[in-house]
């Protein structure tokens, strides 16, 4: 009976039909290539030559070496199959139109995102190294550093949720929400009730959700239901069961912005497991940050940029309407320096990874890292190992109970090299650690959506908050230290004594890690 229910649930799942349709298309393409190759010797030779040319082209592209190696190995070992996969999934076609829109917007709205010279001078006087890092973020992502902002850190979603509800209830002018996953349940229904009430009060409520992220958590065309309630809703990169690289580029950002001067972000999606109202993979440990003040403008601008892209709007004059001081006339409190930023797969600049690398490379005493996935490239591996070998206290916290077993197996494949270099690794035993945070030297911290894996660092739209000399930095550190009590340290013996078949599987997964 239980098996029958599982089969019925699978058959009536939207994801089942999507995967089936894509598998049929991939099989048809592969069959077409194989038939063509068998039809004529010249066609077979031509496809082989084409595969070699594609590999040469990949090797000479300015992309991550691990990505080059994975595709080159696949195409050379399975020429026809590898070539078909690369032609379908190996190149980004989303960039041609979307990048043009983003570039236009950044030019048109540049006056709204100017770096304040006084703030920059204060940061440089306080910490030259931090100022250099901040300047990189501004020049690469286009979002400036701010003072006149306070921050509050949340150790778990359970703590964030009541504060989020309180702030939503106080909204008077507008609410902007952008999330990767929304799932019907206690969390979403509570928020939705408030949004419906606020719409009736005349508040401008807008929502963006990622269609892939919500593929199994929301009904098909759910945005129509929200629009009927008066909520302006758009879907990012609508998922279609057609083989295309655009499926790889997802909106993984998580924003809730209220009246332009209150903003939430972090790893927490709008689903019950994130606030431990529903148990999945044990206790769900996640983190978030709430900003109040001028730095929220960066978040607002990021949301509006995405809104303009998904709605194809070119009305940039309305930006004035959403500035922080439009609705908050009093002076904001100030605590250090705060710089929300975003990373996109469109510009060829891995801002998120480079922010992390800057922190590691400039650390003087310690770097503590929380990440649910540890699937890193050579640059990140080198930086972590070099820091540890140089005497920096480098600690990484990962889940004890994984959400994806194969990905967790891949994560554990990186442990041995890191441990041998002196990096300390801990697994969170009560459940799944979904937090994405860095903290360094009691002075710098980053909280956001950026995982230490290829998808976050290279393929997804992400966001983070770079924080310098704000009380939140110590909150992040204290949370990490306290959470160590619920972790088990990973030893070299664990890595060396693993089953031979597990290690073989890990080696295979490592080879194709950039594609996972």
Secondary structure in CASP SS format (residue, H / E / C, confidence):
PFRMAT SS
TARGET T0000
AUTHOR 0000-0000-0000
METHOD secondary structure of the structure
MODEL  1
X C 1.00
X H 1.00
X H 1.00
X H 1.00
X H 1.00
X H 1.00
X H 1.00
X H 1.00
X H 1.00
X H 1.00
X H 1.00
X C 1.00
X C 1.00
X H 1.00
X H 1.00
X H 1.00
X H 1.00
X H 1.00
X H 1.00
X H 1.00
X H 1.00
X H 1.00
X H 1.00
X H 1.00
X H 1.00
X H 1.00
X H 1.00
X H 1.00
X H 1.00
X H 1.00
X H 1.00
X H 1.00
X H 1.00
X H 1.00
X H 1.00
X H 1.00
X H 1.00
X H 1.00
X H 1.00
X C 1.00
X H 1.00
X H 1.00
X H 1.00
X H 1.00
X H 1.00
X H 1.00
X H 1.00
X H 1.00
X H 1.00
X H 1.00
X H 1.00
X H 1.00
X H 1.00
X H 1.00
X H 1.00
X H 1.00
X H 1.00
X H 1.00
X H 1.00
X C 1.00
X C 1.00
X C 1.00
X C 1.00
X C 1.00
X H 1.00
X H 1.00
X H 1.00
X H 1.00
X H 1.00
X H 1.00
X H 1.00
X H 1.00
X H 1.00
X H 1.00
X H 1.00
X H 1.00
X H 1.00
X C 1.00
X H 1.00
X H 1.00
X H 1.00
X H 1.00
X H 1.00
X H 1.00
X H 1.00
X H 1.00
X H 1.00
X H 1.00
X H 1.00
X C 1.00
X C 1.00
X C 1.00
X C 1.00
X C 1.00
X H 1.00
X H 1.00
X H 1.00
X H 1.00
X H 1.00
X H 1.00
X H 1.00
X H 1.00
X H 1.00
X H 1.00
X H 1.00
X H 1.00
X H 1.00
X H 1.00
X C 1.00
X H 1.00
X H 1.00
X H 1.00
X H 1.00
X C 1.00
X C 1.00
X C 1.00
X H 1.00
X H 1.00
X H 1.00
X H 1.00
X H 1.00
X H 1.00
X H 1.00
X H 1.00
X H 1.00
X H 1.00
X C 1.00
X H 1.00
X H 1.00
X H 1.00
X H 1.00
X H 1.00
X H 1.00
X H 1.00
X H 1.00
X H 1.00
X H 1.00
X H 1.00
X H 1.00
X H 1.00
X H 1.00
X C 1.00
X C 1.00
X C 1.00
X C 1.00
X E 1.00
X C 1.00
X C 1.00
X E 1.00
X E 1.00
X E 1.00
X E 1.00
X E 1.00
X E 1.00
X C 1.00
X C 1.00
X H 1.00
X H 1.00
X H 1.00
X H 1.00
X H 1.00
X H 1.00
X H 1.00
X H 1.00
X H 1.00
X H 1.00
X H 1.00
X H 1.00
X H 1.00
X C 1.00
X C 1.00
X C 1.00
X C 1.00
X E 1.00
X E 1.00
X E 1.00
X E 1.00
X E 1.00
X E 1.00
X C 1.00
X C 1.00
X E 1.00
X C 1.00
X C 1.00
X C 1.00
X H 1.00
X H 1.00
X H 1.00
X H 1.00
X H 1.00
X H 1.00
X H 1.00
X H 1.00
X H 1.00
X H 1.00
X H 1.00
X H 1.00
X H 1.00
X H 1.00
X H 1.00
X C 1.00
X C 1.00
X C 1.00
X E 1.00
X E 1.00
X E 1.00
X E 1.00
X E 1.00
X E 1.00
X E 1.00
X C 1.00
X C 1.00
X C 1.00
X C 1.00
X C 1.00
X C 1.00
X C 1.00
X C 1.00
X C 1.00
X C 1.00
X C 1.00
X H 1.00
X H 1.00
X H 1.00
X H 1.00
X H 1.00
X H 1.00
X H 1.00
X C 1.00
X C 1.00
X C 1.00
X E 1.00
X E 1.00
X E 1.00
X E 1.00
X E 1.00
X C 1.00
X C 1.00
X C 1.00
X C 1.00
X C 1.00
X C 1.00
X C 1.00
X C 1.00
X H 1.00
X H 1.00
X H 1.00
X H 1.00
X C 1.00
X C 1.00
X E 1.00
X C 1.00
X C 1.00
X C 1.00
X E 1.00
X E 1.00
X E 1.00
X E 1.00
X C 1.00
X C 1.00
X C 1.00
X E 1.00
X E 1.00
X E 1.00
X E 1.00
X E 1.00
X C 1.00
X C 1.00
X C 1.00
X E 1.00
X C 1.00
X H 1.00
X H 1.00
X H 1.00
X H 1.00
X C 1.00
X C 1.00
X C 1.00
X C 1.00
X C 1.00
X C 1.00
X E 1.00
X E 1.00
X E 1.00
X E 1.00
X C 1.00
X C 1.00
X E 1.00
X E 1.00
X E 1.00
X E 1.00
X E 1.00
X E 1.00
X C 1.00
X C 1.00
X H 1.00
X H 1.00
X H 1.00
X H 1.00
X H 1.00
X H 1.00
X H 1.00
X H 1.00
X H 1.00
X H 1.00
X H 1.00
X H 1.00
X H 1.00
X H 1.00
X H 1.00
X H 1.00
X C 1.00
X C 1.00
X C 1.00
X C 1.00
X C 1.00
X H 1.00
X H 1.00
X H 1.00
X H 1.00
X H 1.00
X H 1.00
X C 1.00
X H 1.00
X H 1.00
X H 1.00
X H 1.00
X C 1.00
X C 1.00
X C 1.00
X C 1.00
X C 1.00
X C 1.00
X C 1.00
X C 1.00
X C 1.00
X E 1.00
X E 1.00
X E 1.00
X E 1.00
X E 1.00
X E 1.00
X E 1.00
X C 1.00
X C 1.00
X C 1.00
X C 1.00
X C 1.00
X C 1.00
X C 1.00
X H 1.00
X H 1.00
X H 1.00
X H 1.00
X H 1.00
X H 1.00
X H 1.00
X H 1.00
X H 1.00
X H 1.00
X H 1.00
X H 1.00
X C 1.00
X C 1.00
X C 1.00
X E 1.00
X E 1.00
X E 1.00
X E 1.00
X E 1.00
X C 1.00
X C 1.00
X C 1.00
X E 1.00
X C 1.00
X C 1.00
X C 1.00
X H 1.00
X H 1.00
X H 1.00
X H 1.00
X H 1.00
X H 1.00
X H 1.00
X H 1.00
X H 1.00
X H 1.00
X H 1.00
X H 1.00
X C 1.00
X C 1.00
X C 1.00
X E 1.00
X E 1.00
X E 1.00
X E 1.00
X E 1.00
X E 1.00
X E 1.00
X C 1.00
X C 1.00
X C 1.00
X C 1.00
X C 1.00
X H 1.00
X H 1.00
X H 1.00
X H 1.00
X H 1.00
X H 1.00
X H 1.00
X H 1.00
X C 1.00
X C 1.00
X H 1.00
X H 1.00
X H 1.00
X H 1.00
X H 1.00
X H 1.00
X H 1.00
X C 1.00
X C 1.00
X E 1.00
X E 1.00
X E 1.00
X E 1.00
X E 1.00
X C 1.00
X C 1.00
X E 1.00
X E 1.00
X E 1.00
X C 1.00
X C 1.00
X C 1.00
X E 1.00
X E 1.00
X E 1.00
X E 1.00
X C 1.00
X C 1.00
X C 1.00
X E 1.00
X E 1.00
X E 1.00
X E 1.00
X E 1.00
X C 1.00
X C 1.00
X C 1.00
X E 1.00
X C 1.00
X H 1.00
X H 1.00
X H 1.00
X H 1.00
X H 1.00
X H 1.00
X C 1.00
X E 1.00
X E 1.00
X E 1.00
X E 1.00
X E 1.00
X E 1.00
X E 1.00
X E 1.00
X C 1.00
X C 1.00
X H 1.00
X H 1.00
X H 1.00
X H 1.00
X H 1.00
X H 1.00
X H 1.00
X H 1.00
X H 1.00
X H 1.00
X H 1.00
X H 1.00
X H 1.00
X H 1.00
X H 1.00
X H 1.00
X E 1.00
X E 1.00
X E 1.00
X C 1.00
X C 1.00
X H 1.00
X H 1.00
X H 1.00
X H 1.00
X H 1.00
X C 1.00
X C 1.00
X C 1.00
X H 1.00
X H 1.00
X H 1.00
X H 1.00
X H 1.00
X H 1.00
X H 1.00
X H 1.00
X H 1.00
X H 1.00
X H 1.00
X H 1.00
X C 1.00
X H 1.00
X H 1.00
X H 1.00
X C 1.00
END
